[in-house]
Amino acid sequence: MALPRLPSIYLADEHEALRRSAAAFVDREIRPHADQWEADGVFASDLYGKAAEAGFLGVRYEERWGGSGLDFLSTCVLCEELVKGDSVGTAVGLLAHSEFALSTLADEASDELKQTWLAPAIRGELIGCIGVSEPGAGSDVASMKTQARRDGDDYVISGQKTYITNGTRANFITLAVRTGDAGPGGISLVVFPTDTKGFEIGRRLDKLGSRASDTGELYFDECRIPVSNRIGEEGRGMRYILSHFGGERLVIAAFAVGIMERLIEIGMDHAGERKVFGSSLSSYQTWRHRFADMMTQLEATRALTYQAARLLSDGEPGGDMAVSMAKLYAADAVQKVAAEILQLHGGYGQIEESPIPRYYRDVAGFSIGAGTSEIMREIISRSVLNTKGSG
Ligand SMILES: Cc1cc2nc3c(=O)[nH]c(=O)nc-3n(C[C@H](O)[C@H](O)[C@H](O)COP(=O)(O)OP(=O)(O)OC[C@H]3O[C@@H](n4cnc5c(N)ncnc54)[C@H](O)[C@@H]3O)c2cc1C
């Protein structure tokens, strides 16, 4: 049964066209392979090329680099659809490349770097990842230690990154390194080619959900790269990371919207078909009301997410707070919906031949990745208290 959707005051015809093309791509290129990729622990690398051909890897980037020059709302619509292929990990791997690894390159890098790395990445010829987190520095990004020592026209990089999506097969890393003193002002971003001498991939980490995306440990031992690989100015890396977190968080919020739609749709079909004590589940008020709650959570998440996307696209004040609210609410809502749909299916909700247990596991990470829910609350409360002049 197709899910009714409230008319949107944000979306235009171009967004709906993108939605249709993404949905067709998912039916053709993702869902038929989802079970295999989840079992393999990684999706096929040629999907990057196919996604590029469909125009999905450069949605918001300038046309001169091969992008489509669209807005954050377009990214949201794309994410909603890509995640419905019953393999959240596949959508995560694609967006970790197209949004997480490429956004600072697109906005802050020199034209030379864009030509060498951004354009081929948008064409799906190179795979990128973002390397920020370290064993001792996750939420507290500013405490990261991976060092880039200046030696003539080179940086010599030593250190370690962990939990890096696409890390075991990326051609380059948008890498956060310490070029100066301790603290946020000593961090810079560089493009790091993974064929650099001294670079090693550690374990591919086995994880609870998003199992078709590879997640790696990365090691750097006296790796030499040119200073010209630096993205933007030295010492401004933390600013670039913070100002681009918005895009990453919107991706997660939009994933949540898509997953809720998919799960509620599956749930509505089941509630109509499954008879208990002579009546369909959907005839019981307890389930009817739970669907009402789930639809309300879905539409509330969508509204917050689209509003945040609009503010971010327009560069309006309040964008960061709106994004944090959307991500915080989305992670909570999608976890509740996944639990409800699991419960609705009784024993079958536990069986791996349905996508329900997979989605249930996948969404557990939504309150962690791209900034935890505790950090979202910190950002929101800081904005609110500062606005009132009491912060
Ligand atoms: C599957 C997966 C993929 C990932 N992909 C990438 C990637 O591609 N690139 C990358 O750089 N990183 C990636 N990460 C790392 C991710 O961004 C971090 O896991 C996340 O930022 C949390 O950091 P942490 O794991 O070190 O937890 P910690 O920072 O140690 O947090 C532990 C707990 O403490 C809480 N906490 C932290 N600070 C505060 C505070 N001030 N007040 C109250 N509570 C607080 C947190 O909310 C959390 O509940 C990925 C992680 C996972 C699991």
The ligand as a Gaussian input file, in Angstrom:
#p B3LYP/6-31G(d) Opt

LIG

0 1
 C       29.526000       2.903000      11.617000
 C       30.289000       4.153000      11.876000
 C       30.758000       4.901000      10.804000
 C       31.522000       6.054000      11.043000
 N       32.053000       6.735000       9.964000
 C       32.932000       7.742000      10.204000
 C       33.644000       8.347000       9.131000
 O       33.431000       8.010000       7.955000
 N       34.556000       9.305000       9.405000
 C       34.805000       9.712000      10.679000
 O       35.633000      10.589000      10.862000
 N       34.138000       9.158000      11.738000
 C       33.224000       8.183000      11.522000
 N       32.563000       7.600000      12.576000
 C       32.844000       8.039000      13.933000
 C       31.683000       8.801000      14.570000
 O       31.612000      10.098000      14.049000
 C       31.941000       8.789000      16.091000
 O       31.728000       7.447000      16.528000
 C       31.028000       9.719000      16.846000
 O       31.370000      11.051000      16.565000
 C       31.142000       9.505000      18.368000
 O       32.469000       9.490000      18.780000
 P       33.008000       8.274000      19.714000
 O       32.618000       7.018000      19.058000
 O       34.443000       8.512000      19.981000
 O       32.185000       8.391000      21.047000
 P       32.501000       9.354000      22.279000
 O       32.797000      10.731000      21.774000
 O       33.515000       8.704000      23.152000
 O       31.114000       9.371000      23.025000
 C       30.714000       8.368000      23.972000
 C       29.416000       8.844000      24.621000
 O       29.690000      10.067000      25.331000
 C       28.757000      11.043000      24.947000
 N       29.358000      12.385000      25.013000
 C       30.399000      12.870000      24.327000
 N       30.600000      14.159000      24.599000
 C       29.648000      14.510000      25.501000
 C       29.310000      15.725000      26.165000
 N       29.982000      16.863000      25.953000
 N       28.272000      15.702000      27.034000
 C       27.568000      14.556000      27.256000
 N       27.826000      13.393000      26.651000
 C       28.856000      13.365000      25.775000
 C       28.404000      10.689000      23.512000
 O       27.195000      11.300000      23.133000
 C       28.328000       9.176000      23.592000
 O       27.083000       8.789000      24.085000
 C       31.759000       6.487000      12.363000
 C       31.245000       5.730000      13.438000
 C       30.533000       4.575000      13.204000
 C       30.046000       3.779000      14.376000

